[in-house]
Amino acid sequence: MVELPKGLEKKYESASEILNSYNKFRVISHYDGDGISAASVLALTLMRENKGFHARFVSKLPENLPKDIPIILTDIGNSQLEDIKKIDEPVIVLDHHKVDEDVESEDEEHVFINPHNHGINGSDEVCGATLALILSMIYDKKNVSLSLYGLAGAAADKQNIEGFIGLNESLLKDALDEKEITENVGLFIDGKNIRDALLKACDPYFPGISGREKEIDRILEDVDIDHETPVDDVSSKAERKLNTLLVLSLLERDIPSHVIDSIRGPHYSSKRYGLSVDILYKLLNSTARTKQAGLGMSICLGDKNAFKKAEEIRESYRDEMIERLHSLEDDGPIEKENIQYFFEEKKERKGELAGLSMLYIFDQSKPTLGVCELENNVDISARGTKKLVNNGLDLGKLCREISEKFGGSGGGHDIASGSRVPIDKRDDFLAEFDKAVGEVLG
């Protein structure tokens, strides 16, 4: 079982007591892939104990929380802890987002589990879903069998780009030791066959190759791989040749070595559920970004029809993403002195586009912002790199402070965050953000 700091372990024991003391719960979770995974871990935990629950997925905490029933908040809630403390019913908050103020609960009816308060980095060491998995396993050790879902949440939050670390790594080790998860190594691409996989490769994305038929056909001919060969049936020798060509294509673009290393690596799968972490998190992300988080949860609860529908959604979503990434690759971003940004018409995909373009297409020395204009507001996703964060950049702090200056709201992680400001303040926000990044990075 994963080892926790004493203070955090005590909080988890209090949360476990709440689970044990009540028979019905309201689960409120963030609507993204991590949030879906977190809610699914808790739903499966409660179902195994014949406890009732109602799950809801939100983009922000509702103003009116339910009454007369214990509430579990996953991947959301840390920025509203003072309001949550006023609720009479028991509340458990499992959120890995960093906040400036450390709000502690003085009673066991409100349990606020924030890894940052215990020296654990919630940006890359643990996510909402793995926080939920720890609670599930403390409640009953047999719930290590739910590790697939916890790790999928971490992958959905890009916490596996350089391999799982921290608590995520400890949970993975437990799952491997218990043979709930198996490991094999290969490229992180998938499709009906190898050609289809490269045509739809958007995460990872290969500039000049992904989605470009002529270039893909030339490469497959060079490495002597038949177009119709299933990805898993490509010989190890041919796969090594293909990997070399893909790596060279990324090296030509000065893409960081840790990103290049991440295109091939260990795949973690569950024989129990017949799914891999890699495929599951991509399905969940697709359902979340098409506003169908409930469908994603149904996959985790074992609904085969939901899985089939989610696969169809993902295929359509991948086609959209490839087309949009091509346009970003061809047109480039709008450049300011210290930031770069682009406009995106679909709010749900701007964050992933910002992250992928930051990693694979745009200038690595500047954070990337995806900007979506709504009716009265501008919704903005900001993405950085590990190098920028190590140099002092904290996008979560900047998004929160600058958006509030212009009558908006924001926050998130140091490497990935977001803001919403009035539409008439868009240019002022971008100018102030550019200035602030310059002051941090010099």
C-alpha positions, 0 to 999 in steps of 0.5 A: 500500500502506498505510503503517505505523510502522517497528516495526509494519512490521517485525513484519508482515515477521516474520509474513509470513516465518512464513506463507512458511515453513510449509505448515499452520496452525491459525487460532484466532479470536474468534467475532464478526463481526470474528473471522469476517472476520479468519479468512476473510481468512487462510483465503483467503490460505492457500488461494491458496498451497495451504497447509493450515489448520484454523480454530476460533472461540472466545469466549476463548483455549483453555487447551490450544493445539495443538502441533506446528503454527504458530498464528495468533490473530486478534481474540484473544490480547493478554491472554494474551501471557505464556502464548503466549510459552511455546509452542514453535511459531511464533505470530502474534497479530493483536489490536486489543484494548488491554491494560495491559502491553506484552509484546514478543517477542524472537524472530521465532517469536512475533509480537505485533501490537498497534496500541496499541503503535505509537500506533494506536487499535484501538478505531476505526482498525483491527480484527482483520480489517483487521490480518489484511488488512494481513498478507495484502497484505504477504504478496502485494499481489494480496490487496487483492482481499480488502478486502471481508472486512477492511472488513466486520470493521471495520463489524462492530465499529462502526468505520464509524459516523463513516466509516472512519478510520486504517488502515481508511481507508487500506485502503479507499482502496487498495481503491477505487484498485484498483477492488476496491471501488466506492462509492455513497450511500444509506440503510443499510436493506435488505429485500425492498422499502422497507416490509420494510426499515423493518419490519426496521430494527434497525441503524440503529434508528428509535424509534417507527418500526422494526417498527411497521406503521401508522407505516411505512405513514403515512410511505411514504404521506407521501413517496409511495413505493409499499410494494413498491418495492425499496430500490435503486429508490426515486427520489433525490427520494423517498429524500431526503424519507424520509431527512428524516423519519427524521432528524427522528424521531431529532432528537426523541430527542436522538440525537447528530448523528454517529449521525444522520449514519450512517443514510445514507452511502457503501455499499462493494461488491465486484463480484468477490464480489457483496456489499457491506460493509454486508450482509456484516457483518450476515450475519456478525454474525447467524451469530456471535450464533446460534453459527454462526461456521463458517457465516459463514466459509463465506459468505466462502469462497464457499459459496452454500448457506451464504449462503442459510442465513445470509440466513434466519438473519438474517431471523429474527434481525432479527425477534427484535431488533426485538421486543426493541428495542421492549420496551427502548423501551417499558420503558426501562432499570433506572437507577442514578446513573451507569449504566443496565442491562437483563436479557437472556436470550440471551447472544449478543445482549446486546452488540448490544442494549446498543450499539443501545439506547445509541445510539438509545433510552437516556440518552446520558449513562450507559453501558449494560450488558446483563446475562445470568444464566447458571447460575453466572455473570453475563455483562455487556456494557458499551457507551458513546459517543464523548462518554463516552470523550472524557470519560475513560471506559474501559469495558475498564479498568473491566470488567477491574478491577472483575470481578477484584475480585469473582472474575471476568474482563473487558476489551475496548475503551474504548467496548465491553467485557464482564465475567463474575462469579459470579452472587452478586456481580452486585449488588456488581459493578453497585454498584461499576461505578456508583461507578467510572463516577461517579468518572470522569465526575464 
